[in-house]
Amino acid sequence: MNLETLKPYFPWITLIVLVLLVGIANPAFFDPSGMLSLVADIVPLFIMALGMTFAIYIGGIDLSMQQVANLVTVVATIYLAQFGLGVAVICILAGFGIGAVSGYVTTRQYVPSFVSTLATGFIALSGARYLSGERALSMDATIRNETFGWMFGKTAGVPHELIIAAVLLAIAWFLQSRTTFGRSLKAVGAGELAAVSSGINVDKIKIIAFAISGTFAAIAGLMFSVKLSGGDANLANGFLILAIVAVLVGGTPLTGGVGGVLNTLVGTLIVVVIRSAMVYLEINATMQQMVFGIILIVAIALTIDRSKMRIVK
């Protein structure tokens, strides 16, 4: 058994080793209720990473997700009283639309995805700042609890956030693995020219992938807003790099075509364990970002398909 054969199992091996190391250093880590709470806390990050998976799976990237989530926190806070549960539809449609615009600019205007999504992210950020008046907003606690309180309850000791995450994971897995769209996604990620030759509408697939990415970012933003009972143009800051790290360390490389949403689940759990270890070691937030920056570089170096990066001379 060589290194290439073991490569698909590296994320699982990494997760198991990290859990054992952190558990040995801090036995309280293995407390079931504590672990459930720990995992529930990062559900918005996981949802964001799920969306990012679709963008990276086709060989692109979505740098607008953090700002889409920020915009949604503001929209949800401002319009909750007026539209009630309908504000969730507004937020999701906004995320879908921004993602679709990113996909359109990428495919039809031939702008690289990291530029197009960065630009739409700035637009979303400007919208969030304008709507919020550049200040933190608070939700009406009563309306919040009546409309979205169910999101954060428990059933048989299981936090509802985990149930929501499981449902979204199942939907994402079905789209990726059991539909023609999912097979087309894989084909585009594996080789765009070959996908075009086989008759796949690559532009359409890419636009839908980015729209899905924006949709998941909006759902994550809505959960941020409801959980923290407010909105802010900076509320989700710091989660973009974590979402990218979760996708890459899970085994979905920037070159696309392999990995997928189940890998992102493992990658997110790896991020959770690493964050837990750093909190236990009392590493401050600034240093944590530096650590994840290093992990991001290492993850790219280990997962990227260099055969797609070769320049024909």
NULO-636611 format. One record per residue: y, x, z of N, C-alpha, C in turn; residue in one letter. Coordinates in nm, 2 decimals. Layout:
<filums>
Y/X/Z/Y/X/Z/Y/X/Z/A
...
</filums>
This chain:
<filums>
-0.12/0.09/0.00/0.00/0.00/0.00/0.13/0.09/0.00/M
0.21/0.08/-0.11/0.33/0.16/-0.12/0.45/0.09/-0.07/N
0.56/0.16/-0.08/0.69/0.11/-0.03/0.74/-0.02/-0.10/L
0.71/-0.02/-0.23/0.75/-0.13/-0.31/0.68/-0.26/-0.27/E
0.55/-0.24/-0.24/0.47/-0.36/-0.20/0.52/-0.41/-0.07/T
0.56/-0.33/0.02/0.61/-0.37/0.15/0.76/-0.42/0.15/L
0.83/-0.39/0.04/0.97/-0.43/0.04/1.00/-0.57/0.07/K
0.93/-0.67/0.01/0.96/-0.81/0.04/0.95/-0.85/0.19/P
0.87/-0.76/0.26/0.85/-0.80/0.40/0.94/-0.72/0.50/Y
1.03/-0.64/0.44/1.12/-0.56/0.52/1.21/-0.65/0.61/F
1.27/-0.76/0.56/1.35/-0.84/0.65/1.27/-0.89/0.77/P
1.15/-0.94/0.75/1.07/-0.99/0.86/1.04/-0.88/0.96/W
1.00/-0.76/0.91/0.97/-0.65/0.99/1.09/-0.61/1.07/I
1.21/-0.61/1.01/1.33/-0.57/1.07/1.36/-0.67/1.19/T
1.35/-0.80/1.16/1.37/-0.91/1.26/1.28/-0.89/1.38/L
1.16/-0.87/1.36/1.06/-0.86/1.47/1.09/-0.74/1.55/I
1.12/-0.62/1.49/1.15/-0.50/1.56/1.28/-0.52/1.64/V
1.38/-0.58/1.58/1.51/-0.60/1.65/1.49/-0.69/1.77/L
1.42/-0.80/1.75/1.39/-0.90/1.86/1.32/-0.82/1.98/V
1.22/-0.74/1.95/1.15/-0.67/2.06/1.24/-0.57/2.13/L
1.32/-0.50/2.05/1.41/-0.40/2.11/1.51/-0.47/2.20/L
1.58/-0.58/2.15/1.68/-0.65/2.23/1.61/-0.71/2.35/V
1.49/-0.77/2.34/1.42/-0.83/2.45/1.38/-0.73/2.55/G
1.34/-0.61/2.51/1.31/-0.51/2.61/1.43/-0.47/2.69/I
1.55/-0.45/2.62/1.67/-0.41/2.68/1.73/-0.52/2.77/A
1.71/-0.65/2.73/1.76/-0.76/2.80/1.66/-0.87/2.81/N
1.57/-0.87/2.90/1.46/-0.97/2.91/1.51/-1.12/2.91/P
1.63/-1.14/2.95/1.69/-1.28/2.95/1.70/-1.33/2.80/A
1.70/-1.24/2.71/1.71/-1.28/2.57/1.59/-1.37/2.53/F
1.48/-1.36/2.59/1.36/-1.44/2.56/1.36/-1.57/2.62/F
1.46/-1.61/2.70/1.46/-1.74/2.76/1.48/-1.85/2.65/D
1.38/-1.94/2.64/1.38/-2.04/2.53/1.51/-2.12/2.52/P
1.56/-2.17/2.63/1.68/-2.25/2.62/1.80/-2.16/2.57/S
1.80/-2.04/2.62/1.91/-1.95/2.58/1.90/-1.91/2.43/G
1.78/-1.90/2.38/1.76/-1.86/2.24/1.80/-1.98/2.15/M
1.77/-2.11/2.20/1.81/-2.22/2.12/1.96/-2.24/2.11/L
2.02/-2.21/2.22/2.17/-2.22/2.23/2.23/-2.11/2.14/S
2.17/-1.99/2.14/2.22/-1.88/2.06/2.21/-1.91/1.91/L
2.10/-1.96/1.87/2.08/-2.00/1.73/2.17/-2.11/1.69/V
2.18/-2.21/1.78/2.27/-2.33/1.75/2.41/-2.29/1.72/A
2.46/-2.19/1.80/2.59/-2.14/1.79/2.63/-2.09/1.65/D
2.53/-2.04/1.58/2.56/-1.97/1.45/2.52/-2.06/1.33/I
2.50/-2.19/1.36/2.46/-2.28/1.25/2.57/-2.28/1.14/V
2.70/-2.29/1.17/2.80/-2.29/1.07/2.79/-2.16/0.98/P
2.77/-2.04/1.05/2.75/-1.92/0.97/2.63/-1.93/0.88/L
2.52/-1.99/0.93/2.40/-2.00/0.85/2.42/-2.09/0.72/F
2.50/-2.20/0.75/2.53/-2.29/0.64/2.61/-2.22/0.53/I
2.71/-2.14/0.58/2.79/-2.07/0.49/2.71/-1.96/0.41/M
2.62/-1.90/0.48/2.53/-1.80/0.41/2.44/-1.87/0.31/A
2.39/-1.99/0.34/2.31/-2.07/0.25/2.38/-2.09/0.11/L
2.51/-2.13/0.13/2.59/-2.14/0.01/2.61/-2.01/-0.07/G
2.64/-1.91/0.01/2.66/-1.77/-0.05/2.53/-1.73/-0.13/M
2.42/-1.77/-0.08/2.29/-1.73/-0.15/2.29/-1.78/-0.30/T
2.34/-1.90/-0.32/2.34/-1.95/-0.46/2.43/-1.86/-0.55/F
2.54/-1.82/-0.50/2.63/-1.73/-0.58/2.57/-1.60/-0.60/A
2.51/-1.54/-0.50/2.45/-1.40/-0.51/2.32/-1.41/-0.59/I
2.25/-1.52/-0.58/2.12/-1.53/-0.65/2.14/-1.52/-0.80/Y
2.25/-1.56/-0.85/2.28/-1.55/-1.00/2.35/-1.42/-1.03/I
2.36/-1.33/-0.94/2.43/-1.20/-0.96/2.58/-1.20/-0.95/G
2.63/-1.31/-0.88/2.78/-1.32/-0.85/2.80/-1.30/-0.71/G
2.92/-1.34/-0.67/2.96/-1.34/-0.52/3.07/-1.44/-0.50/I
3.08/-1.51/-0.39/3.18/-1.60/-0.36/3.27/-1.56/-0.24/D
3.38/-1.50/-0.27/3.47/-1.45/-0.17/3.57/-1.56/-0.12/L
3.56/-1.68/-0.17/3.65/-1.79/-0.13/3.60/-1.87/-0.01/S
3.47/-1.85/0.03/3.40/-1.94/0.12/3.48/-1.94/0.26/M
3.52/-1.83/0.31/3.59/-1.83/0.44/3.72/-1.91/0.43/Q
3.79/-1.90/0.32/3.92/-1.97/0.31/3.89/-2.12/0.28/Q
3.79/-2.15/0.21/3.75/-2.29/0.19/3.72/-2.36/0.33/V
3.64/-2.29/0.41/3.61/-2.34/0.54/3.74/-2.35/0.63/A
3.83/-2.26/0.62/3.96/-2.27/0.69/4.03/-2.39/0.65/N
4.04/-2.42/0.51/4.11/-2.53/0.46/4.05/-2.66/0.51/L
3.92/-2.67/0.51/3.85/-2.79/0.55/3.88/-2.82/0.70/V
3.88/-2.71/0.78/3.91/-2.74/0.93/4.05/-2.81/0.94/T
4.14/-2.77/0.86/4.28/-2.83/0.87/4.27/-2.97/0.81/V
4.21/-2.99/0.70/4.20/-3.12/0.63/4.13/-3.22/0.73/V
4.02/-3.18/0.79/3.94/-3.26/0.88/4.02/-3.30/1.00/A
4.10/-3.21/1.05/4.18/-3.24/1.17/4.29/-3.34/1.14/T
4.36/-3.32/1.03/4.47/-3.40/0.99/4.43/-3.54/0.96/I
4.32/-3.55/0.88/4.29/-3.69/0.82/4.18/-3.76/0.89/Y
4.13/-3.70/1.00/4.02/-3.77/1.08/4.06/-3.91/1.12/L
4.18/-3.92/1.18/4.22/-4.05/1.24/4.24/-4.15/1.13/A
4.28/-4.11/1.01/4.31/-4.20/0.90/4.18/-4.25/0.83/Q
4.09/-4.15/0.81/3.97/-4.18/0.72/3.84/-4.19/0.80/F
3.84/-4.15/0.93/3.71/-4.15/1.01/3.61/-4.07/0.94/G
3.49/-4.12/0.93/3.37/-4.05/0.88/3.40/-4.01/0.73/L
3.48/-4.09/0.66/3.51/-4.06/0.52/3.58/-3.93/0.50/G
3.63/-3.87/0.61/3.70/-3.74/0.60/3.59/-3.63/0.56/V
3.47/-3.65/0.60/3.36/-3.56/0.56/3.34/-3.56/0.41/A
3.35/-3.68/0.35/3.33/-3.68/0.20/3.45/-3.61/0.14/V
3.57/-3.63/0.19/3.69/-3.56/0.13/3.67/-3.41/0.14/I
3.63/-3.36/0.26/3.61/-3.22/0.28/3.50/-3.16/0.18/C
3.39/-3.23/0.17/3.28/-3.19/0.08/3.32/-3.18/-0.06/I
3.40/-3.29/-0.11/3.44/-3.29/-0.24/3.54/-3.18/-0.27/L
3.63/-3.15/-0.17/3.72/-3.04/-0.18/3.65/-2.91/-0.20/A
3.54/-2.88/-0.12/3.47/-2.76/-0.13/3.40/-2.75/-0.27/G
3.34/-2.87/-0.31/3.27/-2.87/-0.44/3.37/-2.84/-0.55/F
3.48/-2.90/-0.55/3.58/-2.88/-0.65/3.63/-2.74/-0.66/G
3.66/-2.68/-0.54/3.71/-2.54/-0.54/3.60/-2.45/-0.60/I
3.48/-2.47/-0.56/3.37/-2.39/-0.61/3.35/-2.40/-0.76/G
3.36/-2.53/-0.81/3.35/-2.55/-0.95/3.46/-2.48/-1.03/A
3.58/-2.48/-0.97/3.69/-2.41/-1.04/3.66/-2.26/-1.05/V
3.61/-2.21/-0.94/3.57/-2.06/-0.94/3.47/-2.04/-1.05/S
3.37/-2.13/-1.06/3.27/-2.11/-1.16/3.32/-2.12/-1.30/G
3.41/-2.21/-1.32/3.48/-2.23/-1.45/3.56/-2.11/-1.49/Y
3.64/-2.06/-1.40/3.72/-1.94/-1.43/3.63/-1.82/-1.46/V
3.52/-1.81/-1.38/3.42/-1.70/-1.40/3.35/-1.70/-1.54/T
3.31/-1.83/-1.58/3.23/-1.84/-1.70/3.31/-1.86/-1.82/T
3.41/-1.94/-1.82/3.49/-1.98/-1.94/3.61/-1.89/-1.96/R
3.66/-1.83/-1.85/3.77/-1.74/-1.87/3.73/-1.59/-1.86/Q
3.60/-1.57/-1.83/3.54/-1.43/-1.83/3.61/-1.34/-1.72/Y
3.64/-1.41/-1.61/3.70/-1.33/-1.50/3.58/-1.30/-1.40/V
3.56/-1.18/-1.36/3.45/-1.15/-1.27/3.46/-1.23/-1.14/P
3.34/-1.27/-1.09/3.34/-1.37/-0.98/3.41/-1.32/-0.86/S
3.41/-1.19/-0.83/3.48/-1.14/-0.71/3.63/-1.16/-0.72/F
3.68/-1.16/-0.84/3.82/-1.18/-0.86/3.85/-1.33/-0.86/V
3.78/-1.41/-0.94/3.80/-1.55/-0.94/3.79/-1.62/-0.81/S
3.69/-1.58/-0.73/3.67/-1.65/-0.60/3.77/-1.59/-0.50/T
3.81/-1.47/-0.51/3.92/-1.42/-0.43/4.05/-1.49/-0.45/L
4.08/-1.52/-0.58/4.20/-1.60/-0.62/4.19/-1.74/-0.57/A
4.08/-1.81/-0.59/4.07/-1.95/-0.54/4.07/-1.95/-0.38/T
4.02/-1.84/-0.32/4.03/-1.83/-0.18/4.18/-1.83/-0.13/G
4.26/-1.75/-0.20/4.40/-1.74/-0.16/4.47/-1.88/-0.18/F
4.43/-1.95/-0.29/4.49/-2.08/-0.31/4.45/-2.18/-0.19/I
4.32/-2.17/-0.15/4.27/-2.25/-0.04/4.35/-2.21/0.09/A
4.37/-2.08/0.11/4.44/-2.04/0.23/4.58/-2.09/0.23/L
4.65/-2.08/0.11/4.78/-2.13/0.10/4.79/-2.28/0.13/S
4.69/-2.36/0.08/4.68/-2.50/0.11/4.67/-2.53/0.26/G
4.58/-2.44/0.33/4.56/-2.46/0.47/4.69/-2.43/0.55/A
4.76/-2.33/0.51/4.88/-2.29/0.58/4.99/-2.40/0.56/R
5.00/-2.45/0.44/5.10/-2.56/0.41/5.07/-2.68/0.49/Y
4.94/-2.73/0.49/4.91/-2.85/0.55/4.92/-2.84/0.71/L
4.89/-2.72/0.76/4.89/-2.70/0.90/5.03/-2.66/0.96/S
5.12/-2.63/0.86/5.25/-2.58/0.91/5.24/-2.45/0.98/G
5.13/-2.38/0.95/5.10/-2.24/1.00/5.09/-2.25/1.16/E
5.03/-2.35/1.20/5.00/-2.36/1.35/4.86/-2.42/1.37/R
4.81/-2.40/1.49/4.68/-2.45/1.52/4.69/-2.60/1.55/A
4.60/-2.68/1.50/4.60/-2.83/1.52/4.49/-2.87/1.61/L
4.50/-2.98/1.67/4.40/-3.04/1.76/4.36/-3.18/1.72/S
4.23/-3.20/1.73/4.18/-3.34/1.70/4.20/-3.43/1.81/M
4.21/-3.56/1.78/4.20/-3.66/1.89/4.06/-3.66/1.94/D
4.04/-3.63/2.07/3.91/-3.61/2.13/3.83/-3.74/2.12/A
3.89/-3.85/2.14/3.82/-3.98/2.14/3.76/-4.01/2.00/T
3.85/-4.00/1.90/3.80/-4.02/1.76/3.70/-3.92/1.72/I
3.72/-3.80/1.76/3.62/-3.69/1.72/3.48/-3.73/1.78/R
3.48/-3.77/1.91/3.35/-3.80/1.97/3.29/-3.92/1.91/N
3.37/-4.02/1.88/3.31/-4.14/1.82/3.26/-4.12/1.68/E
3.32/-4.03/1.60/3.29/-4.01/1.46/3.18/-3.90/1.44/T
3.20/-3.79/1.51/3.12/-3.67/1.49/3.05/-3.62/1.61/F
3.06/-3.70/1.72/2.99/-3.65/1.85/2.84/-3.63/1.83/G
2.78/-3.71/1.74/2.63/-3.69/1.72/2.59/-3.56/1.67/W
2.69/-3.48/1.61/2.65/-3.35/1.56/2.61/-3.25/1.67/M
2.66/-3.27/1.79/2.64/-3.17/1.89/2.56/-3.23/2.01/F
2.49/-3.33/1.99/2.40/-3.38/2.10/2.27/-3.31/2.09/G
2.17/-3.36/2.17/2.03/-3.30/2.17/1.93/-3.42/2.16/K
1.82/-3.39/2.09/1.70/-3.48/2.09/1.58/-3.40/2.13/T
1.52/-3.44/2.24/1.40/-3.37/2.30/1.43/-3.22/2.32/A
1.56/-3.20/2.37/1.60/-3.06/2.40/1.64/-2.98/2.28/G
1.63/-3.03/2.16/1.67/-2.96/2.04/1.81/-3.00/2.00/V
1.90/-2.90/1.99/2.04/-2.93/1.95/2.04/-2.99/1.81/P
2.13/-3.09/1.79/2.14/-3.15/1.66/2.19/-3.06/1.55/H
2.26/-2.95/1.59/2.30/-2.85/1.49/2.18/-2.79/1.42/E
2.08/-2.77/1.49/1.96/-2.71/1.43/1.89/-2.81/1.34/L
1.89/-2.93/1.37/1.84/-3.03/1.28/1.92/-3.04/1.15/I
2.05/-3.04/1.17/2.13/-3.04/1.05/2.10/-2.92/0.96/I
2.09/-2.80/1.03/2.06/-2.68/0.95/1.93/-2.68/0.88/A
1.83/-2.74/0.95/1.70/-2.76/0.89/1.70/-2.85/0.77/A
1.78/-2.96/0.78/1.79/-3.05/0.66/1.85/-2.98/0.54/V
1.96/-2.91/0.57/2.03/-2.84/0.46/1.95/-2.73/0.40/L
1.87/-2.66/0.49/1.78/-2.55/0.44/1.68/-2.62/0.34/L
1.62/-2.73/0.39/1.52/-2.80/0.30/1.58/-2.84/0.17/A
1.70/-2.89/0.17/1.77/-2.93/0.04/1.79/-2.81/-0.04/I
1.84/-2.70/0.02/1.87/-2.58/-0.06/1.74/-2.52/-0.12/A
1.63/-2.52/-0.03/1.50/-2.47/-0.08/1.45/-2.56/-0.19/W
1.46/-2.69/-0.18/1.41/-2.78/-0.29/1.49/-2.75/-0.42/F
1.62/-2.74/-0.41/1.70/-2.71/-0.53/1.66/-2.58/-0.59/L
1.63/-2.48/-0.51/1.60/-2.34/-0.56/1.45/-2.34/-0.62/Q
1.36/-2.40/-0.55/1.22/-2.38/-0.58/1.15/-2.49/-0.65/S
1.20/-2.61/-0.65/1.13/-2.73/-0.70/1.20/-2.80/-0.81/R
1.30/-2.74/-0.87/1.38/-2.81/-0.98/1.40/-2.72/-1.10/T
1.42/-2.78/-1.21/1.45/-2.70/-1.33/1.58/-2.62/-1.31/T
1.67/-2.67/-1.24/1.80/-2.60/-1.20/1.76/-2.47/-1.13/F
1.67/-2.48/-1.03/1.63/-2.36/-0.95/1.57/-2.26/-1.04/G
1.48/-2.30/-1.13/1.42/-2.20/-1.22/1.52/-2.14/-1.31/R
1.62/-2.22/-1.35/1.73/-2.16/-1.44/1.81/-2.06/-1.36/S
1.84/-2.09/-1.23/1.91/-2.00/-1.14/1.84/-1.86/-1.14/L
1.71/-1.87/-1.12/1.63/-1.74/-1.11/1.64/-1.67/-1.24/K
1.63/-1.74/-1.35/1.63/-1.68/-1.48/1.77/-1.61/-1.51/A
1.88/-1.68/-1.47/2.01/-1.62/-1.49/2.03/-1.50/-1.40/V
1.98/-1.50/-1.28/1.99/-1.39/-1.19/1.91/-1.27/-1.24/G
1.79/-1.30/-1.29/1.70/-1.19/-1.34/1.75/-1.12/-1.46/A
1.82/-1.20/-1.55/1.87/-1.14/-1.67/1.94/-1.24/-1.75/G
2.08/-1.23/-1.75/2.16/-1.34/-1.82/2.14/-1.34/-1.97/E
2.12/-1.23/-2.03/2.10/-1.23/-2.18/1.97/-1.30/-2.21/L
1.87/-1.27/-2.14/1.74/-1.33/-2.16/1.74/-1.48/-2.14/A
1.82/-1.52/-2.04/1.84/-1.66/-2.01/1.90/-1.73/-2.12/A
2.01/-1.67/-2.18/2.08/-1.73/-2.29/1.98/-1.74/-2.41/V
1.90/-1.64/-2.43/1.81/-1.64/-2.54/1.70/-1.75/-2.53/S
1.67/-1.78/-2.41/1.57/-1.89/-2.38/1.62/-2.03/-2.39/S
1.75/-2.04/-2.42/1.81/-2.17/-2.43/1.88/-2.23/-2.31/G
1.89/-2.15/-2.20/1.95/-2.20/-2.08/2.10/-2.20/-2.10/I
2.17/-2.31/-2.05/2.31/-2.32/-2.05/2.36/-2.24/-1.93/N
2.38/-2.11/-1.95/2.42/-2.02/-1.84/2.55/-2.06/-1.77/V
2.65/-2.10/-1.85/2.78/-2.13/-1.80/2.76/-2.25/-1.70/D
2.69/-2.35/-1.74/2.67/-2.47/-1.66/2.60/-2.44/-1.53/K
2.50/-2.36/-1.54/2.42/-2.32/-1.42/2.51/-2.24/-1.32/I
2.59/-2.15/-1.37/2.68/-2.07/-1.29/2.79/-2.16/-1.22/K
2.84/-2.25/-1.30/2.94/-2.34/-1.24/2.88/-2.43/-1.13/I
2.76/-2.48/-1.15/2.70/-2.56/-1.05/2.67/-2.47/-0.92/I
2.62/-2.35/-0.95/2.59/-2.26/-0.83/2.71/-2.23/-0.75/A
2.83/-2.21/-0.81/2.95/-2.19/-0.73/3.00/-2.32/-0.67/F
2.98/-2.43/-0.73/3.01/-2.56/-0.67/2.93/-2.58/-0.55/A
2.80/-2.55/-0.55/2.71/-2.56/-0.44/2.76/-2.47/-0.32/I
2.80/-2.35/-0.36/2.85/-2.25/-0.26/2.97/-2.31/-0.19/S
3.06/-2.37/-0.27/3.18/-2.43/-0.21/3.15/-2.55/-0.12/G
3.05/-2.62/-0.16/3.01/-2.74/-0.08/2.96/-2.70/0.05/T
2.87/-2.60/0.05/2.82/-2.55/0.18/2.93/-2.49/0.27/F
3.02/-2.42/0.21/3.14/-2.37/0.28/3.22/-2.48/0.35/A
3.23/-2.59/0.28/3.30/-2.71/0.33/3.23/-2.77/0.45/A
3.10/-2.78/0.44/3.02/-2.83/0.55/3.03/-2.74/0.67/I
3.03/-2.61/0.65/3.04/-2.52/0.76/3.18/-2.53/0.82/A
3.28/-2.55/0.74/3.42/-2.57/0.79/3.43/-2.69/0.87/G
3.36/-2.80/0.83/3.37/-2.93/0.90/3.30/-2.91/1.04/L
3.19/-2.84/1.04/3.13/-2.81/1.17/3.21/-2.73/1.26/M
3.28/-2.62/1.20/3.37/-2.54/1.28/3.48/-2.63/1.35/F
3.54/-2.72/1.26/3.64/-2.80/1.31/3.60/-2.90/1.42/S
3.49/-2.97/1.40/3.44/-3.06/1.50/3.40/-2.99/1.63/V
3.33/-2.88/1.61/3.29/-2.81/1.73/3.40/-2.76/1.82/K
3.51/-2.71/1.75/3.62/-2.65/1.82/3.73/-2.76/1.84/L
3.71/-2.88/1.79/3.80/-2.99/1.80/3.94/-2.96/1.75/S
3.95/-2.90/1.63/4.08/-2.87/1.58/4.07/-2.79/1.45/G
4.18/-2.76/1.39/4.18/-2.69/1.27/4.29/-2.58/1.27/G
4.27/-2.48/1.18/4.36/-2.36/1.18/4.33/-2.29/1.05/D
4.43/-2.23/0.99/4.42/-2.16/0.86/4.34/-2.03/0.88/A
4.31/-2.00/1.01/4.24/-1.87/1.04/4.11/-1.89/1.12/N
4.07/-2.02/1.14/3.96/-2.05/1.23/3.83/-1.99/1.19/L
3.80/-1.98/1.06/3.67/-1.92/1.02/3.68/-1.77/0.99/A
3.79/-1.71/1.01/3.81/-1.57/0.98/3.70/-1.48/1.05/N
3.65/-1.39/0.97/3.54/-1.30/1.02/3.40/-1.34/0.98/G
3.39/-1.46/0.93/3.26/-1.51/0.89/3.21/-1.47/0.75/F
3.31/-1.43/0.67/3.27/-1.40/0.53/3.18/-1.28/0.52/L
3.22/-1.17/0.59/3.13/-1.05/0.59/3.00/-1.08/0.65/I
2.99/-1.16/0.76/2.87/-1.20/0.82/2.78/-1.28/0.73/L
2.83/-1.37/0.65/2.75/-1.45/0.56/2.70/-1.36/0.45/A
2.78/-1.26/0.40/2.73/-1.17/0.29/2.62/-1.08/0.35/I
2.64/-1.03/0.47/2.54/-0.95/0.54/2.41/-1.03/0.55/V
2.42/-1.15/0.60/2.30/-1.23/0.62/2.22/-1.25/0.49/A
2.29/-1.27/0.38/2.22/-1.29/0.25/2.15/-1.16/0.21/V
2.23/-1.05/0.22/2.18/-0.92/0.17/2.06/-0.86/0.26/L
2.08/-0.86/0.39/1.97/-0.81/0.47/1.85/-0.90/0.47/V
1.87/-1.02/0.43/1.75/-1.11/0.41/1.67/-1.08/0.29/G
1.73/-1.00/0.20/1.65/-0.96/0.08/1.69/-1.02/-0.05/G
1.81/-1.08/-0.06/1.87/-1.13/-0.19/1.98/-1.03/-0.23/T
1.95/-0.94/-0.33/2.04/-0.84/-0.36/2.16/-0.89/-0.45/P
2.27/-0.81/-0.45/2.38/-0.85/-0.53/2.35/-0.86/-0.68/L
2.25/-0.80/-0.72/2.21/-0.80/-0.86/2.14/-0.93/-0.90/T
2.10/-1.01/-0.80/2.04/-1.14/-0.82/1.90/-1.14/-0.86/G
1.85/-1.26/-0.88/1.71/-1.28/-0.94/1.60/-1.28/-0.84/G
1.61/-1.23/-0.72/1.50/-1.23/-0.63/1.56/-1.28/-0.49/V
1.47/-1.31/-0.40/1.51/-1.35/-0.27/1.53/-1.50/-0.27/G
1.63/-1.55/-0.20/1.66/-1.69/-0.19/1.69/-1.74/-0.05/G
1.69/-1.87/-0.04/1.74/-1.93/0.09/1.65/-1.91/0.21/V
1.52/-1.90/0.19/1.44/-1.86/0.30/1.46/-1.72/0.35/L
1.49/-1.63/0.26/1.53/-1.50/0.30/1.66/-1.50/0.38/N
1.75/-1.59/0.34/1.88/-1.60/0.41/1.86/-1.64/0.55/T
1.76/-1.73/0.58/1.73/-1.77/0.71/1.69/-1.65/0.80/L
1.61/-1.56/0.74/1.57/-1.44/0.81/1.69/-1.35/0.83/V
1.77/-1.34/0.73/1.89/-1.25/0.74/1.99/-1.30/0.84/G
2.00/-1.43/0.85/2.09/-1.49/0.95/2.04/-1.46/1.09/T
1.91/-1.47/1.11/1.85/-1.44/1.24/1.87/-1.29/1.28/L
1.86/-1.21/1.18/1.88/-1.06/1.20/2.03/-1.04/1.25/I
2.12/-1.11/1.18/2.26/-1.10/1.22/2.28/-1.15/1.37/V
2.22/-1.26/1.40/2.23/-1.32/1.54/2.18/-1.22/1.64/V
2.06/-1.15/1.61/2.00/-1.06/1.71/2.09/-0.94/1.73/V
2.15/-0.89/1.61/2.24/-0.77/1.62/2.36/-0.81/1.70/I
2.42/-0.92/1.67/2.54/-0.97/1.75/2.51/-0.98/1.90/R
2.39/-1.04/1.93/2.35/-1.05/2.07/2.34/-0.92/2.13/S
2.29/-0.82/2.06/2.27/-0.69/2.12/2.41/-0.62/2.14/A
2.50/-0.64/2.05/2.63/-0.58/2.07/2.71/-0.65/2.18/M
2.69/-0.78/2.20/2.76/-0.85/2.31/2.70/-0.79/2.44/V
2.57/-0.78/2.45/2.50/-0.73/2.57/2.55/-0.59/2.60/Y
2.57/-0.51/2.49/2.62/-0.37/2.51/2.77/-0.36/2.53/L
2.84/-0.48/2.53/2.98/-0.49/2.55/3.06/-0.42/2.45/E
3.02/-0.43/2.32/3.09/-0.37/2.21/3.20/-0.47/2.17/I
3.32/-0.43/2.16/3.43/-0.52/2.13/3.43/-0.57/1.99/N
3.51/-0.68/1.96/3.50/-0.75/1.83/3.54/-0.66/1.71/A
3.63/-0.57/1.73/3.67/-0.48/1.63/3.56/-0.38/1.59/T
3.49/-0.33/1.69/3.38/-0.24/1.66/3.26/-0.32/1.60/M
3.25/-0.44/1.64/3.14/-0.52/1.58/3.16/-0.54/1.43/Q
3.29/-0.56/1.39/3.32/-0.57/1.24/3.28/-0.44/1.17/Q
3.31/-0.33/1.24/3.28/-0.20/1.18/3.13/-0.18/1.16/M
3.06/-0.22/1.26/2.91/-0.21/1.26/2.85/-0.30/1.14/V
2.90/-0.42/1.13/2.86/-0.50/1.02/2.90/-0.45/0.88/F
3.01/-0.38/0.88/3.06/-0.32/0.76/2.96/-0.21/0.71/G
2.91/-0.13/0.81/2.81/-0.03/0.78/2.68/-0.09/0.74/I
2.64/-0.20/0.81/2.52/-0.27/0.78/2.52/-0.32/0.63/I
2.64/-0.37/0.60/2.66/-0.43/0.46/2.64/-0.32/0.36/L
2.70/-0.20/0.38/2.68/-0.09/0.28/2.53/-0.05/0.27/I
2.47/-0.04/0.39/2.32/0.00/0.39/2.24/-0.11/0.32/V
2.27/-0.24/0.34/2.19/-0.35/0.28/2.21/-0.35/0.13/A
2.33/-0.32/0.08/2.35/-0.32/-0.06/2.27/-0.20/-0.12/I
2.28/-0.09/-0.06/2.21/0.03/-0.11/2.06/0.02/-0.11/A
2.01/-0.06/-0.01/1.86/-0.07/-0.01/1.81/-0.19/-0.10/L
1.89/-0.29/-0.12/1.84/-0.40/-0.20/1.88/-0.41/-0.34/T
1.98/-0.34/-0.38/2.03/-0.35/-0.52/1.93/-0.30/-0.62/I
1.92/-0.37/-0.73/1.83/-0.34/-0.84/1.91/-0.24/-0.93/D
1.88/-0.11/-0.92/1.95/-0.01/-0.99/1.92/-0.01/-1.14/R
1.81/-0.07/-1.18/1.78/-0.08/-1.32/1.88/-0.17/-1.40/S
1.94/-0.26/-1.32/2.05/-0.35/-1.39/2.18/-0.28/-1.39/K
2.20/-0.17/-1.32/2.32/-0.10/-1.31/2.34/0.02/-1.40/M
2.23/0.05/-1.47/2.23/0.17/-1.56/2.32/0.14/-1.68/R
2.40/0.24/-1.71/2.49/0.24/-1.83/2.42/0.31/-1.94/I
2.41/0.23/-2.05/2.34/0.29/-2.17/2.44/0.38/-2.24/V
2.40/0.51/-2.25/2.49/0.61/-2.31/2.47/0.62/-2.46/K
</filums>
